[in-house]
Amino acid sequence: MLFKPDAKDDDKSKAPPRRSVLSRVLGRLVSLLVTLVILGGLGYLGWLAFQPKQGGGNGRGAFGRPDLPVPVLAATPRVQDVPVYLDGVGSVKALNTVTVRSQVDGKLIKVNFVEGQDVKKDDVLAEIDPAIYQAQYDQAVAKKAQDVALLANQKLDLARYEQLAASNAGSKQQADTQRALVAQQEALIKSDQAAIDNAAATLSYTKIVAPMSGRAGLRQVDQGNIIHASDTTGLVILTQLQPIAVWFSLPQQQIMRVNAAAAKGQLAVDVFGNDGVTVIDTGRLTGIDNQVDPTTGTLKLKAEFPNANYQLWPGQFVNVRLKVETLPQAIVVPTSAVQRGPAGTFSYVIGEGDIVTAKPVTVTQQNEHDAVIASGLTTSDRVVTTGFANLADGAKVVVGKDDGAPAADLAPRKRSRNPDGKRGGGQGGEGKKDWQGRGGEHRGRPEHSEGDQKGQTGPAPAAGGEQSGAAKSQP
């Protein structure tokens, strides 16, 4: 049996309860409040992030505070003569190298040098058994003595034949024949003397002498071996270390510059040590190759160095610089004072009221320490060398002093608690003052610009004074 539901019950089921409607309204209000809070927080963070950018352009210091100038270090351009160098890479070569070989065959009976020893010219390095060559020399001397005695007898006979021929008691032909025999004997004696000289030279070769002064290398043949004049290894290799030569290369674009400088006089050449900074020896340019290497596009040059303390060794690779000219009375500033921007190189110049102005400069040349300025600066200007992190054109600065050497700070300082329970710096209760006044470790250390890192030779910049705002140099 089917029952039809009552109409009143159907209306009650369709009507929504009052409690569910209130829950929905409250949920929407809570969501709206959360959204407003999030948007407000994001807006506040954006405002904080935007404030330092505008503060830097208006001369504000770190953290956007208008009352704190930017701490910097400054330098004054100086005038001096600046040498111009061309840098190259080369290798050290011995000025002379000789392989000492035996000129005769025989048994090596004595070695008179030690490996690595410095020897002088004509020092006896080794000796070969001279018995055979001494006998040959004695034989040549005896042969000459025999021929000299025979010549004396032939000269007496010639005198007798000439007397007989003069008195017509003897034949003139006999006298002429005897005169020819005397001439032959004299020639034979000269041949004997040549044989003696040859035997003496061969005998002298049994003593192997140093052909030049230098340093002996490793011995190639030991005492007691039979050595031959045809041996290719030789006895030892002598290398001349004082003076010594360096062969280096320069780009082919510098040929005209080098030739023009060499035509004016002798050119100085410096060789750097392993650190690439210290000049270990200074010599002179002795030769320029007559052609460019087509595979590398470089020109080879040769320099000679005294090598007084044996700083250079054959086969060593070295960095070389060739002095080609000197710029007289050039304006020089520290390299860190030269900054690079989209429009080129510029420097911050401190003007009246300690307000900095960015001025474009033209750099002739620079190294890791100094830069030569062709135009843009004068000797009366003051240029900023460090502290570019919060610096902008028109900013107010406070110039610190760079008096003492920077102290070592290899690790973060230990933080201690102040008497009031707050954390401070490494100086007891000066944590807050060190943060705001001296600008200490947190502000000055992590903020470095490209200009601070390039060519900076002095200590890192400080922020401000302890109470009066004067800058201090920080290590």
Secondary structure, DSSP 8 states (H G I E B T S, - for coil): ------HHHHHHHHS--HHHHHHHHHHHHHHHHHHHHHHHHHHHHHHHHHHHHHHHHTT--GGG-TTS-EEEEEE--EEEEEEEEEEEEEEEEES-EEEE--SS-EEEEEE---TT-EE-TT-EEEEE--HHHHHHHHHHHHHHHHHHHHHHHHHHHHHHHHHHHHTTSS-HHHHHHHHHHHHHHHHHHHHHHHHHHHHHHHHHTTEEE-SSSEEE---SS-TT-EE-TT-SS-SEEEE--SSEEEEEEEEGGGHHHHHHHHHHS--EEEEE-TTSSSEEEEEEEEEE-SS-BTTTTEEEEEEEE--TT----TT-EEEEEEEEEEEEEEEEEEGGG-EEETTEEEEEEE-GGGBEEEEE-EEEEE-SSEEEEEES--TT--EEEE--TT--TT-BEEE----S------S-----B-TTS-B--SSSS-HHHHHHTS-THHHHTT---HHHHTT--S-------SSS-------
